[in-house]
Amino acid sequence: EYYQFMAYFNNTRDEDTHAEYPLLRHFDGTDSAQLESIVQWLQNNNFATEAITTKRFLKTWQPAINSIRADSFVNSELSDTKWLAFRNNASARLARVALDCTDELIVRYAGFLPGGRWTIHRDSLAGPVVTTVQVPKTKGWQIDRIALPPQSGTHDLYFTYTNPQLKSPMDGGIQFDWFYFTKAFPGKEKPGYDSIQKAWWNLLTKQVPATPVMLDNPAHMQRPNHVFVAGNWLVPGQEVKPGVPASLNAFPKDAPNNRLGLARWLTDKQNPLTARTMVNRLWEQLFGTGLLETLEDMGTMGAEPSHKELLDHLSWQYMHNWDWSTKRLLKEIVLSATYRQSPTVNKEALEKDPANKWYARGARVRLSAEQVRDQALAASGVLSQKMYGQSIMPWQPEGIWMSPWNGETWRASKGEDQYRRALYTFWKRTAPYPSMVTFDAAGREVCVSRRIRTNTPLQALVTLNDSAYLDLSRQFAYRMQAAAGSKNAREWIGNGYEQLLFKPISPQKLQALQTLYNTAYATYTKDSEATCEIIGVNNEHNNPETAALVVVANALLNLDEVITKN
């Protein structure tokens, strides 16, 4: 059953190509309108099937055969393991190519020298010649069409290549990226064919942005799936077809036996496991621990749910009454009396239920690594509102990022980019961002369903001493001064506390922070170098008053009630 279930995911077009095929090609407004006009023309002329395949090929260049599938190399190779490359008098094979109803080959290639001659043979190097092509020199990658005699059946295709311009036996003459055996664009006798066919070719060959996506193989390209004998993938055993575990709900009769059908099976109302898993994970996000603690294992090896009936109730509502609305589920939980309780606890309750598994009080949850950073950015008033785009590199110490293979270095982002959300932080698995790892961010070597929260002195050292948080403390101090509109330190501190926690500061806390401010102020009044050091730059903020307020801002951002959700 394990291999049957795996078979659903072993049928994708992904073949580890250099270009990360398959790609979703992004057309702008004009090109998108042109694409729709091509599809509409095909449909209006009774080419409904061709309309679907044409749109798919224009959007994805799929289902093309990647050149890395070639084998039987003679004077040829997979250049840099990425593309099929031919030298002079070269040959290679493309195995098991489905040629039914095909009369055209669309190929993406690069010709390095003029005078090349590429011949395609069927079944063997001495087999019938399918076609011979004179290959020109190209300016980089080029897509061309090659007419073929009508073909049928599945055959091995053998390619040969010669070029008298190649003088050295090691010089390459041509390099292939992919091949698409198809039927020529239909409707030659229909009105408007010439303009539509020209528009189709322009879209197909146009350079546009693209994003890697996942697609299923068509029927003629599906991979065989086998049980691995003793778990060894080199020893294939019995062949298996895609299927779901017999112990769970039956596969829907009207669903295709592919990933689309699997998605329908997962969300079928006869399968409560999906809803239970989702409810449990959302509960964990809000309360710190799931109703069933082992998010990653809700089976026999996992923990028992603490409130099974509640989990069942919310899961049933989520599927049936709320129609899989996550927003409605979250609203139900956060408006409940259970969630809205105070986290205050007495000695007796702490002794009876130290982990709060019975929810007699509100949950207290330390913010995640990303939330700690984002909250500090927001409180300091510098959080960037930019969306999407490339990853950024906030400050980190020298020497952490070592890239012996390519010599890359960590280049700290400047301006607004250094204040983007933690989501955009560049992540290298061999050298993850240190402050986030300290706050239990996953290393991303493997998928993780839940993070195990820790409480260590290193975390306090990060928010107190990390240069990124010191910079945010400065920005927060400047914001406190600007918002108060006065030169009174007590007003600065009170205003800053209220900005962070949305409640007035108590007299006791205000006095403690005032004392911290007075101590720091006395130090910086006597030491101009220390003042300049904590401000970081010699500008209008370089004075003892602001320097002392930076110390207070730093303490505020490090308060337990600031980095803990109560």
C-alpha positions in Angstrom: 0.0 0.0 0.0 2.9 2.4 0.7 4.2 2.0 -2.9 0.7 2.2 -4.3 0.2 5.5 -2.5 3.6 6.7 -3.6 2.7 6.0 -7.2 0.4 9.1 -7.2 3.5 11.3 -6.8 5.8 9.3 -9.0 4.0 10.4 -12.2 5.0 14.0 -12.5 6.7 15.6 -15.4 9.6 16.7 -13.2 12.9 15.1 -14.3 15.4 17.2 -12.5 16.2 19.3 -15.6 18.5 22.4 -15.4 15.6 24.7 -16.3 13.3 23.1 -13.7 10.8 22.0 -16.2 7.8 22.0 -16.3 7.4 25.8 -16.2 4.3 27.9 -16.2 4.9 30.7 -18.7 3.5 34.0 -17.7 1.9 36.1 -20.5 1.0 39.8 -20.1 -2.4 41.2 -20.9 -1.9 41.4 -24.6 -0.4 38.0 -24.9 -3.1 36.5 -22.7 -5.8 37.9 -24.9 -3.9 36.5 -27.9 -3.8 33.1 -26.3 -7.5 33.1 -25.6 -8.2 34.1 -29.3 -6.2 31.1 -30.5 -8.1 28.8 -28.2 -11.4 30.3 -29.2 -10.5 29.9 -32.9 -9.8 26.3 -32.5 -13.0 25.7 -30.5 -15.1 27.5 -33.1 -13.6 25.3 -35.8 -14.4 22.1 -34.0 -10.9 21.4 -32.7 -11.9 21.1 -29.1 -9.2 18.5 -28.1 -6.5 20.5 -30.0 -7.6 23.6 -28.2 -6.8 22.0 -24.8 -3.4 20.6 -25.9 -2.4 23.8 -27.7 -3.2 25.9 -24.6 -1.3 23.6 -22.4 1.8 23.5 -24.7 1.8 27.3 -25.0 1.6 27.8 -21.3 4.0 25.0 -20.2 6.0 23.6 -23.3 4.6 20.2 -22.1 4.5 17.3 -22.5 7.9 17.6 -24.2 10.6 14.9 -24.0 13.6 16.3 -22.1 16.9 15.6 -23.8 18.4 14.2 -20.6 16.3 11.0 -21.3 18.7 10.2 -24.1 21.1 7.2 -23.9 23.4 5.0 -26.0 25.9 7.8 -26.5 28.6 7.6 -29.2 30.6 10.8 -29.6 27.8 12.5 -27.6 27.0 13.1 -24.0 24.7 14.8 -21.5 26.7 18.0 -21.4 27.2 19.0 -17.8 24.4 16.5 -17.1 21.9 19.1 -18.4 21.5 18.7 -22.2 22.1 16.2 -25.0 25.2 17.4 -26.9 26.7 16.0 -30.2 30.2 16.2 -31.5 31.1 15.2 -35.0 29.9 11.7 -36.2 27.8 11.4 -33.1 24.8 9.3 -32.3 22.4 8.8 -29.4 19.0 7.1 -28.7 15.7 8.4 -27.4 13.8 5.3 -26.2 10.1 4.5 -26.3 8.8 7.6 -28.1 5.0 7.6 -28.7 4.5 8.6 -32.4 0.9 7.9 -32.9 -0.8 10.5 -35.1 2.3 12.7 -35.3 3.6 14.5 -38.3 5.6 17.3 -36.8 8.6 17.7 -34.4 9.0 20.9 -32.4 12.5 21.1 -30.9 14.5 23.5 -28.7 18.2 23.4 -29.5 21.4 25.5 -29.9 23.5 25.1 -33.1 27.2 26.1 -32.6 28.4 25.9 -36.2 26.7 26.0 -39.6 26.8 23.0 -41.8 25.4 20.4 -39.4 23.4 17.5 -40.6 21.0 15.8 -38.1 19.2 12.6 -39.1 16.5 10.7 -37.2 16.3 6.9 -37.6 13.5 4.6 -36.4 14.3 1.5 -34.3 18.1 1.4 -35.0 21.0 3.3 -36.4 20.5 1.4 -39.6 16.7 1.7 -39.5 14.4 3.7 -41.7 15.2 7.5 -41.9 12.4 9.5 -40.5 13.9 12.8 -41.6 17.1 14.7 -42.1 17.6 18.3 -41.0 20.3 20.8 -42.0 21.2 22.6 -38.7 22.2 26.3 -38.9 24.2 28.2 -36.3 21.9 29.8 -33.9 22.1 32.8 -31.5 21.6 30.8 -28.3 18.5 28.6 -27.8 16.1 28.4 -30.7 12.7 26.6 -31.2 12.1 25.2 -34.7 9.4 23.0 -36.4 10.3 20.0 -38.5 7.8 18.3 -40.7 7.7 14.5 -40.5 6.0 11.8 -42.5 2.9 10.6 -40.7 4.0 8.3 -37.9 2.4 5.6 -35.7 3.3 3.3 -32.8 6.0 3.6 -30.1 9.6 3.4 -31.3 13.1 4.0 -30.2 14.5 6.9 -32.2 18.2 7.1 -33.0 19.8 10.5 -33.8 23.0 10.9 -35.8 24.9 14.1 -36.4 27.7 15.1 -38.7 29.4 18.5 -39.4 32.5 19.0 -41.6 33.1 22.3 -39.9 34.1 20.5 -36.7 37.8 20.1 -36.8 38.6 19.0 -33.2 37.1 15.6 -32.1 36.1 17.3 -28.7 34.3 20.3 -30.2 30.5 20.3 -29.9 28.2 21.1 -32.9 24.7 21.0 -31.4 22.9 20.9 -28.1 19.3 19.8 -27.5 16.9 20.9 -24.7 13.6 19.2 -25.5 11.6 17.4 -28.2 7.8 17.6 -28.8 6.3 15.1 -31.3 2.9 16.3 -32.3 0.4 17.0 -35.1 0.8 20.1 -37.1 -1.3 23.1 -36.1 -4.8 22.2 -37.4 -7.3 24.1 -39.6 -5.2 25.0 -42.6 -8.2 25.2 -44.8 -10.2 27.3 -42.3 -10.6 31.2 -42.6 -8.1 33.1 -40.5 -5.7 30.2 -40.3 -2.6 32.2 -41.3 -2.9 34.9 -38.7 -3.9 32.4 -35.9 -1.0 30.1 -36.8 1.4 33.0 -36.8 0.1 34.2 -33.4 0.5 30.7 -32.0 4.1 30.4 -33.2 4.9 33.9 -31.8 3.6 33.0 -28.4 5.4 29.6 -28.4 8.8 31.1 -29.2 8.4 34.3 -27.1 10.7 34.8 -24.1 8.5 35.3 -21.1 8.9 34.9 -17.3 8.2 31.4 -16.0 7.6 29.6 -12.7 8.3 25.9 -12.0 5.1 24.0 -11.5 4.0 20.4 -11.1 2.2 18.5 -13.8 1.1 14.9 -14.3 2.6 12.8 -17.1 0.1 12.1 -20.0 -0.9 8.4 -20.3 1.8 7.5 -22.9 4.6 8.9 -20.6 3.6 7.4 -17.3 6.3 5.7 -15.3 6.0 2.1 -14.1 6.0 1.8 -10.3 7.4 -1.1 -8.4 7.8 -2.4 -4.9 11.4 -2.0 -3.8 12.7 -5.3 -2.6 14.0 -4.9 1.0 13.5 -1.1 0.4 16.3 -1.1 -2.2 15.3 1.0 -5.2 17.9 -0.8 -7.4 15.9 -4.1 -7.0 12.4 -3.5 -8.4 9.8 -6.1 -7.4 6.2 -6.4 -8.2 4.7 -3.6 -10.3 1.9 -1.6 -8.6 -0.8 0.8 -9.7 -1.8 4.0 -7.8 -4.1 3.2 -4.9 -5.1 4.3 -1.4 -4.9 2.4 1.9 -7.7 -0.2 2.3 -8.1 0.8 5.9 -9.4 4.2 4.9 -12.4 5.4 2.9 -12.8 4.0 -0.6 -11.5 6.0 -3.6 -14.4 7.9 -5.3 -15.8 6.0 -8.2 -16.2 9.0 -10.5 -12.7 10.4 -9.8 -9.7 9.9 -12.1 -7.0 7.7 -10.6 -4.4 10.5 -10.5 -3.5 13.4 -8.2 -6.7 15.2 -8.9 -8.7 12.1 -7.8 -6.4 11.7 -4.8 -7.3 15.3 -3.8 -11.0 14.5 -4.1 -10.4 11.4 -2.0 -8.5 13.4 0.7 -11.4 15.9 1.0 -14.2 13.4 0.7 -16.6 13.7 3.6 -16.1 10.0 4.1 -12.5 10.7 5.1 -12.4 12.5 8.5 -8.6 12.4 8.7 -8.0 15.5 6.6 -10.4 17.7 8.6 -9.1 16.3 11.9 -5.5 17.0 10.9 -6.3 20.6 9.8 -8.3 21.4 13.0 -5.5 20.0 15.1 -2.8 22.0 13.4 -4.8 25.3 13.7 -5.6 24.5 17.3 -1.8 24.1 17.9 -1.1 27.5 16.2 -3.5 29.2 18.6 -3.0 27.3 21.9 0.6 26.2 21.5 -0.2 22.5 21.6 -2.7 20.5 19.5 -5.7 18.6 20.9 -3.5 15.7 19.8 0.1 16.7 20.6 1.9 14.8 17.8 0.8 16.8 14.8 3.0 14.7 12.6 1.4 11.4 13.6 -2.3 11.0 14.3 -2.1 7.2 13.9 -1.4 4.4 16.3 2.1 5.6 17.0 1.0 9.1 17.9 -0.4 10.6 21.2 -4.0 10.2 22.3 -6.2 13.3 21.8 -6.9 15.1 25.1 -10.4 16.1 23.9 -11.4 13.6 21.3 -15.1 14.7 21.2 -14.1 18.4 20.7 -11.7 17.4 17.8 -14.5 15.3 16.2 -17.0 18.1 16.6 -14.9 20.8 15.1 -13.8 18.5 12.3 -17.4 17.6 11.4 -18.4 21.2 11.4 -15.4 22.2 9.3 -16.4 19.7 6.6 -20.1 19.8 6.6 -21.4 23.1 8.0 -18.5 25.4 7.2 -17.6 23.9 3.8 -13.9 23.8 4.6 -13.8 27.5 5.5 -10.6 27.9 7.5 -11.6 31.5 8.3 -14.9 30.3 9.9 -13.1 27.6 11.9 -10.6 30.1 13.3 -13.4 32.5 14.1 -15.2 29.7 16.1 -12.1 29.0 18.1 -10.9 32.5 18.9 -14.4 33.6 19.9 -14.8 30.7 22.3 -14.7 31.1 26.1 -11.8 28.7 26.2 -9.5 30.8 24.0 -10.6 34.1 25.6 -9.6 33.0 29.2 -7.0 34.9 31.2 -3.7 33.0 31.5 -3.5 33.9 35.2 -3.0 30.7 37.2 -3.1 29.9 41.0 -0.9 27.4 42.8 -3.6 24.7 43.0 -4.4 24.8 39.2 -0.7 24.7 38.4 -0.2 21.6 40.5 -3.2 19.8 39.0 -2.5 20.7 35.4 1.0 22.2 34.9 0.8 21.9 31.1 -2.7 23.3 30.9 -4.0 20.2 29.0 -7.5 20.8 30.4 -7.6 24.4 29.3 -8.7 25.8 32.7 -6.8 29.0 31.8 -5.8 30.8 28.7 -2.7 29.6 26.8 0.6 31.4 26.9 2.7 30.7 23.8 6.1 32.1 22.9 6.0 33.7 19.5 7.7 31.8 16.6 11.1 32.9 15.3 9.6 34.8 12.4 6.9 36.4 14.6 9.5 37.7 17.1 11.4 39.5 14.3 8.2 40.8 12.6 6.8 42.1 15.8 10.0 44.0 16.6 9.9 45.5 13.0 6.2 46.5 13.4 6.7 48.0 16.9 9.7 50.0 15.6 7.6 51.4 12.8 10.0 50.2 10.1 8.2 47.0 8.9 8.3 47.1 5.0 5.0 46.6 3.3 6.6 45.3 0.1 5.2 42.0 -1.1 6.9 39.2 -3.1 10.3 39.5 -4.9 13.7 38.2 -4.0 14.9 37.0 -0.6 16.7 39.6 1.5 19.8 39.4 3.8 19.3 41.2 7.2 22.4 41.8 9.3 24.3 38.8 10.6 27.9 38.4 11.9 30.8 37.7 9.5 32.0 34.2 9.0 28.7 32.3 9.4 28.1 32.0 5.7 30.9 29.9 4.1 30.3 28.9 0.5 33.5 27.1 -0.7 31.8 25.9 -3.9 30.8 29.3 -5.4 32.5 31.9 -3.2 29.1 33.5 -2.4 29.1 35.9 0.7 26.3 37.3 2.8 25.6 40.8 1.5 23.6 42.7 4.1 20.5 44.3 2.5 20.2 48.1 2.7 17.4 50.6 3.0 13.8 49.3 3.2 14.8 45.7 2.2 16.6 45.1 5.5 13.2 45.6 7.2 11.2 43.2 5.2 9.2 40.4 6.9 11.1 37.3 8.2 9.4 35.3 5.5 11.8 36.9 2.9 15.0 36.1 4.8 17.4 34.2 2.6 17.7 30.6 3.9 20.7 28.4 3.4 20.3 25.0 5.0 24.0 24.6 5.8 24.1 28.0 7.4 20.6 29.1 8.5 19.9 32.6 9.9 21.3 32.4 13.5 18.7 34.3 15.4 15.8 32.4 13.9 17.5 29.1 14.7 17.9 30.2 18.3 14.1 30.7 18.4 13.5 27.2 17.2 13.1 27.8 13.4 13.3 24.6 11.5 16.6 23.8 9.7 14.6 22.7 6.6 16.7 19.7 5.9 13.4 17.7 6.2 9.7 18.7 6.4 8.6 19.5 9.9 5.0 19.5 11.0 5.6 21.2 14.4 8.4 23.0 16.1 9.4 22.0 19.6 9.6 25.3 21.6 12.5 25.8 23.9 13.3 28.4 26.5 17.0 29.2 26.7 19.2 32.1 27.8 20.5 32.4 24.3 17.1 33.7 23.2 17.3 36.6 25.6 20.9 37.3 24.4 19.6 37.5 20.8 16.9 40.1 21.5 19.2 42.1 23.8 22.5 42.0 21.9 21.9 41.0 18.3 22.8 44.0 16.1 19.6 43.6 14.1 17.5 43.9 17.3 19.8 46.8 18.6 19.0 48.7 15.4 15.3 48.0 15.9 15.6 49.3 19.5 17.0 52.6 18.1 14.2 52.9 15.6 11.7 52.1 18.4 13.3 54.8 20.6 13.0 57.4 17.8 9.3 56.4 17.4 8.7 56.7 21.1 10.1 60.3 21.1 8.2 61.3 18.0 4.8 59.9 19.3 5.1 61.5 22.8 5.7 65.0 21.4 7.6 66.0 24.5 11.0 65.7 26.1 9.7 63.9 29.2 11.3 60.5 29.6 8.3 59.1 31.6 6.0 60.0 28.7 8.4 58.4 26.2 8.4 55.2 28.2 4.7 55.1 28.9 3.9 55.8 25.3 6.3 53.1 24.1 4.9 50.5 26.5 1.3 51.2 25.3 2.4 51.0 21.6 3.8 47.5 22.3 1.1 46.0 24.5 -2.0 48.2 23.9 -2.5 48.9 27.5 -1.3 51.6 30.0 1.8 50.8 31.9 1.5 50.1 35.6 3.2 52.5 38.1 5.6 49.7 39.3 6.8 48.9 35.7 7.1 52.6 34.9 9.2 53.1 37.9 11.5 50.2 37.0 12.0 51.4 33.5 12.5 55.0 34.7 15.2 53.7 37.0 16.9 51.9 34.0 16.6 55.1 32.0 18.2 57.3 34.7 21.1 54.8 35.2 21.8 54.7 31.5 21.4 58.5 31.1 24.0 59.1 33.9 26.4 56.7 32.1 26.0 58.3 28.7 26.2 61.9 30.0 29.8 61.1 31.1 30.8 59.0 28.1 30.2 60.5 24.6 31.9 57.6 22.9 29.5 55.1 24.5 26.6 57.4 23.4 27.9 57.4 19.8 28.3 53.6 19.9 24.8 52.8 21.0 23.2 55.3 18.5 25.5 53.9 15.8 25.7 57.1 13.7 26.7 60.7 14.4 23.4 62.5 13.8 20.6 64.5 15.6 19.9 61.4 17.8 23.5 61.3 19.1 22.7 62.5 22.6 22.5 61.0 26.1 18.7 61.3 26.3 18.1 59.2 23.1 20.9 56.8 24.0 19.3 56.0 27.4 15.9 55.6 25.7 17.5 53.1 23.3 18.4 51.0 26.3 14.8 51.2 27.6 13.4 50.3 24.1 15.8 47.3 24.0 14.5 46.1 27.4 10.8 46.6 26.3 11.3 44.5 23.1 12.8 41.8 25.3 10.0 41.7 27.9 8.4 38.2 28.3 4.9 39.7 27.8 6.1 41.1 24.5 7.5 37.9 22.9 4.7 35.7 24.5 1.2 35.6 23.3 -1.1 35.8 26.3 
